Every structure is written in C-alpha cells, then in structure tokens.
Amino acid sequence: MAGMMIRTATPGIPRRPAPRAPVFIIGAPRSGTTMLFKLLDQSPHLASLGVESHLLWDMYHPIERSGWSSHAVGADAVTARERRALAWTIDRITGGSRYLDKFPRNCLRVPYLNALYPDASFVFIARDGRAAVSSMITAWRTSGRFGAGTALPTPMAIDGYQGANWKFLVPPGWREYVTGHTLAEVCAFQWASANRAVLEARDGVDPERWIDLSYEELTARPTERMTEVLDRLNLPPDGVVEWAADLDGHVSRTAVTAPRPNKWLEENPREVESVMAALTPAMHALGYSLTLPGDDVSAEL
C-alpha cells in the first residue's frame, strides 16, 4: 500500500540526490543476511528501514508486472521515475546517512542495483548449501514467520509442504518446481539459483565495492570479520564490534531452532542428502568442501 502511494505521488514529490554509497547485504535465504544486517545496523553511521526492504524494491517491480516470470530485475529496468521515488524515500529513511539494505530477493537484482547506484557497496554472505537448505525447509514449514510468501498464479503441489504460498524468492524457472517436486528440491533450486545469480553478477561490480564473507567465518570470528568488513566500507567500528562480541546471544534470538554446527544432520538429513547433486556445483563455486568433520578427505557425500 505504501509503495503504491509513493509510486502514484512520484511526479509531485521533492527531488532529492541519490543516496551516497549505500550498502546492500545480499545472500540466499537462511544464509545469515539477518544476522549481518543486525550487526551493521548497530552502526550510528548507517540508517535502514530496520526490516527487509520490500517497500522499496517491489514498488516499481512487483512480480506480477514481470508477467510472473520471477523476482529478477535487470539493469535495463531502471527508469527516471523510480530513481526519483527511491531517492526521496531513502532520504526520508536516512536523513542523509548512508543507507543500509537487506533483502534476499536482491540476489536476483544485483545488476539493477548497481545500475541505480554505481557507488554502492555489496556485502555478499554465503553459507554451506546443506545448512542453508535445511533451514529453508524448516522455515517453509514454520507458520507465522518469514512473511506470507508469494501467492503465485499457478496452483502448487509440493511434496512435503501444505501451505498455499511460495516462500522466499521466486527465481527464473520456478514454474517447473510448483508441482511434481519435493520441498527439498524446491529449496535447493532457490538456494542454487540465488547464489548462481550473485556469482554471475559479481564480475560486473567494481571489486573495490564488493565484499565476500561466509556465515561460518562470521560466526566463528565475528569481531575479526566485522572489523574487516567495516574497514572495507570505510566505517568506524563503534557500535558494531561490541555487538559482534556477543553474537551467539543475538543469533539464538533469530533462529527457528538453536544454532549448532551441522544442525542439518539432525533436522533434515535425508531431505538434504536427496538434493546434493543440485547443491554441489554452487557449493564448489562458493569454495565449500563436501566433507564433514571426521570424514576421510577423499570422501564426499
């Protein structure tokens, strides 16, 4: 509703400069984007909506306007009208501070965001596909969390899921997965599609404005990794590093179930193992090993 009002009022709203050096957190669903967002949002030098930014990025590009093709948006979709609306809206949010954004759908929109804001920084957080997909499976089945999802124009019949709406992002090719597939296959498709889109888009962004990190590194060495991220973003550490020092306590408040290493082996092992072939190419591209602690290094799942 708010997005529609802003879109309608755009010709009459005051002109504002484009946001200066905004920071976009990107990552597949359940890869630690919320954790990273909460960390960076402690900085007094950044300002955000405090929640995921559906309002901004679906304002001019709702999925129905694409003919229900996907949540992807390309660089050629940018218009002067939306530049004006976004500049005004972000200025109202930030009051002139640097803007911080987090929205997993933006994995499919990096070229668009880079065309909008050529000085933007992108912080890409990756996570072991087995852990991420297991968490996605649990999240799809958890009512009352993670939003209402997307009401697609095609009836769904996903084995292992009883809901009516598609959860998380809708990648190109989604129609193949609404029927005749398991929930694990759907989640593996989403995870692989999101990461593949990010890796393909990364080459089009100035390396000085791109930061890679992993969920595993961040949770193992939060203070060290956040200090490095802040340095790359030209931001002082105040507020963020102190929050990072108690990361375990913060993460436990946002997880569906208590975090622990290789949790997928306890929660959804058979489902995850059933989709390893779909996960393996993206996991290799992201630099993940397929072995587990205690496995022979030559063995793979």
ZALO-417694 format. One record per residue: z, x, y of N, C-alpha, C in turn; residue in one letter. Coordinates in pm, whole numbers, plus 32768, in hexadecimal, padded with zeros to 4 digits. Each point is the difference from the previous one (the first is absolute). Layout:
BEGIN
ZXYZXYZXYa...
***
This chain:
BEGIN
800080537F8980007FAD807780008057807Em8059806680078006805780757F7D804A8012a7FC7802F7F907F81804780087F917FA88037g7FFD7F837FD67F9B7FA3803080107FE88097m807D7FF6802D80187FEA808F7FD180788052m801D80797FD07FD6807880497F69800A8001i7FC27FE57F8E7F6E80077FF67FBE7F9E8061r80367F8780087FC87F9B805A801280268092t8072803F801E801F8022808B7FC68085802Da7FBF80497FA77FD48089801F7FB1800E8083t7F9F7FA9801F7FB48015807C80578002807Dp80747FC17FFB80537FF680788078805C8003g8019804A7F94807880547FFF7FE7807F8051i8069803B803A7FEF807B80507FCA80727FABp7FB08055803D7FCE80767FBA806D806A7FFCr800D80407F8C8060806C7FEE7FB880767FBEr802F8079801A7FC280737FBC801A7FFB7F6Bp7FA980407FB3801480087F6F8082804B7FE3a80457FDE7F96807C80487FDF7FE580947FEDp805D8052802D7FF280917FFA803380357F7Ar7FA880437FB6802380447F8380577FAB7FA3a7FD27F877FDC804F7FAD7FA5800E80437F78p80667FD67FB6801C80397F7C7FF27F917F98v7FA680147FA17FE87F9E7F97803180367F7Af80607FBA7FC5802C801E7F777FA77FB37FA1i7FC280477FA47FAB7FBE7F9D8028802B7F74i7FEE7FA67FA28021801C7F757FF17F817FB0g7FE3800E7F817FF37F8C7FA980847FB47FFAa7FFD7F7F7FDF807C7FB57FF3806280447FA2p80807FF98022806E80357FAF7FF980987FEFr7FC9804280677FF580937FFD806180438060s80587FB5803E8061803C805B7FDF7FEE8092g7F9F7FA980217FDC7FED808C80737FC48051t804B7FA47FC580717FC48047806C8067801At801D80527F9D8064806A80107FD8805F8071m7F82802B7FFE7FCF805C806780007FBD808Al7FD97F81800380017FB6807E808D7FF7803Af80627FE07FAB80897FF58030803480878033k7FD5806B7FC08026808580307FC7801C808Bl7F7D7FF2800D7FC1801F808080287F9F806Dl80227F867FD980277F9C80638088801E803Fd804980627FC9807E802A803E7FE98056807Bq7F84803180117FE48057807280017FAF8082s8048802F80647FFD7FBB80817F7D8014804Bp7FA880547FC97F81801D80417F8D7FAE7FC6h801E7FAC7F9E7F9D7FA67FC480307F71800Fl7FA27FA3800480237F7180087FA57FB47FA1a80347F987FC37FB57FB47F9D80257F6C8008s7FB97FB27FB080257F747FF080807FF07FAFl802480677FB580757FF97FA87FE07FC77F78g7F877FCC7FF07FD37FC57F827F6E80267FEDv7FC67FD67F8F7F73801A7FE97FAC7FB9806Ae7F8E803C801F7FB27FD880767F8F7F9F7FE2s80187F9A7FAF7F9A7F9B7FE67FC97FC78083h805A7FE980607FDA7FC2807E7F8A80488040l8005808580037F9A804C80467F7D80087FB4l800580297F827F8680277FBA7FBA7F8C7FBCw80447F907FEF7FBE7F887FCE7FD77FA28071d80218028807D7FE47FA980727F697FEB8010m7FB3806B7FF47F6F7FF6800C7FB9800D7F7Ay804980257F997FBE80187F7F804B7FBE7F8Ch801B7F7E800980387FBA7F8B7F9B80037F8Fp80317FFF7F877FA780117F8D7F967F937FF8i801F7F87802C7F9D7F957FF77F87801B8058e8012804C806C7F8F802080587F9F80647FC0r802D80447F997FA9805D7FB87FB17FBA7F92s800D7F7B7FF97FC57FB97F8F804F80157F81g808180218013805C801A7F917FD580797FAEw7FC2806280427FD780777FB6807780597FDEs805A80198061807680557FE9804C800E8082s806D804E7FFB804B802380787FC6807C8046h7F97803A7FCC7FC48077803C7FBF7FDD8085a800B805D80617FBF7FF380827FC580888022v7F82800380287FBD807E801E7FFF80228094g7FD7807A801D7FFC8030808B7FA17FAE8055a7F987FCA7FC47F9D7FB4804E80327F768028d80797FDC7FD580357F7B801F80477FFB8087a80188072803F804B8004807D7FB07FBF8071v80417FA9804C7FC07FC0807480538018807Dt7FC07FF4807380478011807F806D7F978011a7FE57F897FCE80617F92800D808180217FB5r7FF580327F85807A801D7FB68045807D8037e7FB480608034803F80738041805D7FD08070r7FCF7FA2804E80507FCD8071807D7FB77FCDr7FEE7FAC7F9D80727FB47FCB8068805C7FC1a7FD380637FB4805C805B7FBD804880598065l7FB880318064804080548066806F7FB58047a7FE67F83802580667FB0804580777FE47FA4w7FE47FDB7F84806B7FDC7FA3805880787FE0t7FC180737FE4804D80777FDF8050802F8079i7FC87FF38078804A80248079807C7FA9800Ed7FF57F817FDF80737FA58007806A80287F98r7FD380317F8E805E80287F96804980808025i7FB88060803880358087800F80358020808At7FD37FB980668029802280877FD3808B802Ag7F9680317FC37FCC808480248025806E7FA0g805A7FE97FA1802180647F9B7F8E800C7F9Bs800680657FAD7F9C800C7F9580167F927F9Ar7F957FC87FD480077F8F7FA2800680317F71y80587FC47FB0800E801D7F717FDA7F847FB2l7FAE80137F987FCA7F8F7FB48009801B7F6Ad80197F967FB6800280087F6D7FC87F807FC6k7F98800F7FAD7FC17F8B7FC37FAA80327F8Bf80297FEA7F827FB380357F907F6D7FD67FFDp7FDF7F8A80377F747FD980057FAB8063804Er8041804B80587FB5806080517FCA80757FAFn8027800B7F817FBB805F7FA77F6A7FE37FFEc7FDC7F81800F7F757FD77FFC7FC17FFD808Bl8049803280667FD17FF2808A800A80818051r800D80727FBE800F807E80497F89801C805Cv7F837FF17FD47F908018805D80057FA6807Bp80297F857FEE800D7FA2806F806B802E8062y807480267FCF806D802C80567FDB80828047l7FBB80587FB97FD7807F803C7F987FEB806En7FAA7F9C7FEF7F9F7FDF806980457FC18078a80657FAE7FE7804C7FC2806E804C80688050l8042805E7FB9805B805E80407FE2808E7FCFy7FA3804580407FD780877FD3806E8069800Bp80717FDF8041806F805F800780747FD67FA6d7FE97F9D7FAA806B7FD07FA7802280677F95a807D80027FD7802C804F7F8D80137FA47F88s7FDA80307F8A800F7FB57F848060804B7FA4f80677FBC7FD38060803A7FA27FED7FB77F7Cv7FC680457F9F7FDE7FC47F7F806A80267F9Af80437F9C7FCA806480187F987FCA7FCF7F7Ai7FFF80587F9F7FD17FE07F7980777FFA7FA1a7FEB7FBC7F9180697FF77F997FBF80007F77r804480397F9F7FD17FFE7F767FD27F737FDCd7F857FF37FD07FC77F7D7FE6804D7FAF7F9Bg803F80427FA0804D7FB77F9B80797FBB8040r80458048805780747FC780437FD77F938062a7F95801B804C7FD47F9D80637FD07F7F7FBEa7FB1800D7F957FCC7F897FBD80717FB27FBEv805F80457FC480727FB97FC6804B7FB1806As8014803E807580457FBB806D7FAD7F8A8033s7F7D801080037FAA7F91802A80087F8C7F9Em8002801D7F7E800C7F987F9B80817FB08017i806E8049801480807FBE80187FFA7FAE8080t7FC2803880697FF97FBB80817FAA7F827FF8a7F8F80057FBA7FAD7F887FF080537F8E7FC3w805B80237FA8804E7F9B7FB880827FDB8048r801C803F8071807C7FE780497FE57F9D8070t80327F897FF37FE97F9A8067805A80198078s7FD07FD580758050800A8079800080898040g7FB1805F7FCB7FF78085803A7F6D80248014r7FE5805B805A7F7A803A80127F9A7F9C8035f802D7F9A80457FA57FA3803F7FC57F9B7FA0g7FB47FA3803A7FC67F947FB07F85802D7FB3a7FC5807080277F84802A7FC17F887FBB803Eg7F8E800C7FBE7F837FC780327FD37F8D7FA7t7FEB7F8C803D7FCC7F8D7FB67F68800F7FF8a7FD0802E7F907F71801A7FEE7FB47F7D7FE9l7F7D8000801A7FB27F867FEC7FD77FE97F6Fp802A805B7FA87FDD7FF97F72807F7FED7FAEt80067FA17FA680777FEF7FAC801D807F7FB0p808080207FF3802880797FB880367FDC7F76m7FE480567FA1803B7FF67F7B801A808D7FD0a806F803A80318025808B7FE2806C7FFF7F95i7FE680407F92805E80047F91807E804B802Ad80727FBE7FF9807F803D8026802E7FDC808Bg7FB57FA8804380267FD580877FEB7F6B800Dy80667FB9802F7FFA7F6E80097FEE7FCC808Eq7FFF805A80637FF77FD4808B7F757FD08026g7FF77FC480777F807FC9802F7FB5805E805Da80488060803F7FC2805880637FF4808F7FCDn7F9B804480337FEA808E7FE4806080518057w804B805B7FC480608051804B7FC08083802Ek80348034806E7FD7808180387F6C7FFC802Bf7FC48077800C7F7A8008803A7F957FCA7FA1l7F907FD7803C7F8E7FCA7FB67F8C8063800Fv7FE880567F9D7F968065800C7F767FC47FE2p7F96804480297F7A7FD77FD47FFA7FFB7F68p7FBE7F9B7FCB7FF77FF07F6F806D7FAC7FC3g80527FBF805580727FB47FCD7FD87F8B7FA7w7F897FC880177FD87F897FB47FFB801B7F6Ar7FE6807B7FDB7FFB80227F7280897FF77FBEe806B800480528087800A7FCA80517F7F8008y7FCA7F96803B80517F86800F80107FB57F7Dv7FA780187FA1800C7FC27F7C7FDE80687F96t80367FEC7F897FDC80557F8F803F80898000g80678016805280438081800780967FED7FFFh8046806A7FD780927FFE800480308025808Bt807E7FE1801C803A8026808080008098800Fl801980497F957FFD809280077F7580318029a7F987FC47FCC7F78802780257FE47FE38093e80317F8F80317FEE7FDE808E804880668058v807B80217FDE804D805E80517FC2808C7FFBc7FD080297F8B7FBD80827FF67F8180038055a7FB67F9280017F897FF380548025800C8093f80697FBC802A802B8007808C802A808E8026q8053803C7FAD80328087801E7F8F80658007w7FA97FFF7F9C7F91805F7FFE7FA07FE98074a7FE47F82801F7FA57FE0806E8038802F8086s80817FEA8016803F8028807E7FFB80978011a8026804A7F9980018091800A7F74803A8008n7FA37FC77FB87F76803080077FC87FED808Dr801D7F8D803D7FCF7FE68088803B80648063a808080207FF180408060805A7FC2808B7FEFv7FEF802B7F857FCA80857FE87F71800C8032l7FB37F957FF37F77800180337FFD80048099e80607FBD803F80047FFA8092803A807F803Ea805080487FB68046807480387FA18068803Br7F8F80157FC07FA1806480317FC87FDD808Ad80087F8180277FCE7FD680828065800A8070g807780327FE2806A800D8063801D80938019v80128025807D802480898023807C802A7FB2d7FFA80707FB58074802A7FB0807F80138052p7FF1801C8082807680108055804B7F7C8011e7FBB7F927FE6803D7F7C801280207FBD7F7Br7FFB804D7F9380187FC77F7B807480487FBDw80607FB67FCC807580397FBC800A7FC27F76i800680547F9A80147FD27F76808E801D7FD5d803E7FA37FBA807D801B7FBC800C7FA27F89l805F801B7FAB80127FAB7F8B808B7FC18001s80087F8E7FC080807FBA7FEF8064805C7FBAy7FCF80487F9C805980557FB1803A80728054e7FAC803F80528030806A805880627FC98069e7FDD7F8E803780527FC7806A808A7FDA7FCDl80087FC97F8980837FD97FCB805080787FCEt7FB9806A7FD7804680777FD0803280588072a7FB08009806D8023805780707FE77FB68084r80497F9580177FE07FAB8073800E80458087p8069804D80138014804280817F928067801At7FE2804F7F9D7F998067800E7F777FC3801Ae7FDD7F9C7FB37F7B7FC6800E7FF27FB58084r80677FB8802A7FF77FB7807E7FFD805F8077m8044806F7FF67FF78064806A7F708030800Et7FBD80177F8F7F75802C80027FA47F94803Be80167F827FD87FAF7F92803280107FF38097v807B8003802E801B7FF280907FC08073804El800580767FC97FC1807280437F697FEB800Cd7FC27FCE7F967F707FE680057FDE7F928064r805D7FA380147FEA7F92805F802B8023808El802F807C80118031802D808380727FA78034n805C7FE27FA480747FAE80228080804E7FE4l80667FF28055808180407FE380457FBA7F8Cp806080447FC0803E7FC97F87806D7F998019p80287FEB807C80747FAB801A7FED7F737FC9d80677FD37FBA80007F7A7FC57FCB7FFC7F73g7F9480467FE77FBC7FF57F7E804480567F96v801A807D801F8038805B7F9D808A7FD27FD3v80507FCE805D80847FCD7FDB7FF47F8C7F9De7FA17FA880177FEA7F8E7FA77FCE80317F79w7FAA806880017FCA80367F83806C803C7FA9a80688035803E806A80407FB380487F9D7FA5a7FFB7F808020803D7F987FAB7F947FA87FC4d7F90803C7FDB7F8D7FB27FD2801F7FAE7F84l804D80377FA2801F7FB67F85803E7F79801Fd805C7FFB805C80407F8180237FA07F9E803Fg7FA5803180547F9F7FA980417F9B7FC97F9Dh7FCE80557FA57F9B7FD67F9F80377F947FA4v807E800E7FD7803A7F9F7FA280067F74803As7FFE7FF5808680077F7C803E7F7A7FB98003r7F91804A7FF17F7C7FC380097FBB7FF37F79t803380407F997FC17FFB7F7C801F7F7B7FBBa7FA47FD37FAA80197F877FB1806E801B7F9Av7FF880737FBD8069802D7FA68025808E8027t8076802F7FD680328081802D7F9F80717FDFa7FE3805980627FA5806F7FE6803A80627F9Ap7FA880397FAE8025806A7FA27F80803F7FCDr8005807E7FD87F8780447FD27FC17FBB7F87p7F7A7FFA80017FB57FC57F8F80327F757FDBn80207FB1806580347F797FE87F9D7FAA7FB2k7F7F801E800F7F997FB17FBC800E80077F69w803A806E7FCB8013800D7F6F80637F9A7FCBl80577FCD805880637F9D7FD87FD37F728021e7FB57FEF806D7FE27F7980307F7E7FC67FC9e7F94804C800A7F7D7FCA7FD87FAE80677FB2n803B80447F9E7FB980707FC17F7F7FD97FBAp80027F967FB17F887FDB7FB57F8F7FD4805Cr80257FB680697F9A7FD2805D7FC08075804Ae8053805E802B7FCB807580477FA980557FA3v803080177F887FB280517FA27F7A7FBF7FDFe7FFA7F7B80087F837FBB7FE07F9380178069s8025803280767F9D8013806B7FF380938029v802D805C7FAB7FF9808C80237F72802F801Bm7F9F7FCB7FB77F75802A80167FD27FDD808Da80317F9180367FDB7FD78088804A80538069a807580327FDF804F804D80617FDC80938004l7FD480367F8F7FF080917FF27FA78040806At7F877FCC801C7FAC804680648042800D8088p803F7F958031804180078083807C80597FFBa80487FFE7F92807580587FF57FD780928005m7F9480227FB97FCE808A80067FD58024808Eh7FBA7FA380437FD1801A8089807580158060a80707FBF7FE58077800D8054805780777FD8l7FDD80437F91804880767FD680757FE67FA4g80047F8B7FC1806F7FDF7FA67FE2802C7F72y806680357FBE7FF9801F7F72801C7F817FB1s7FC77FF67F8980187F8C7FAC806D801A7F98l803E80758008806B801F7FA280847FCD8037t80627FF77FAA80877FD58025806280717FE6l807480008041806580677FE4801E80057F6Bp7FF9807A7FC7801C80107F727F847FFB7FAAg7F8D7FD380377F847FFD7FB37FC8808D7FF3d7FB280167F977FAE80787FF97F9A7FFB8071d7FEE806E80487FA87FFF80767F707FE27FDEv7FDA800F7F827F767FE57FD97FEA7F6E7FDAs806E7FB47FF77FF47F767FD37FF67FA48078a7FB17F997FF37FF57F9B806880157F777FC2e802B7FA1805380147F797FCD7F7C7FC47FD9l
***
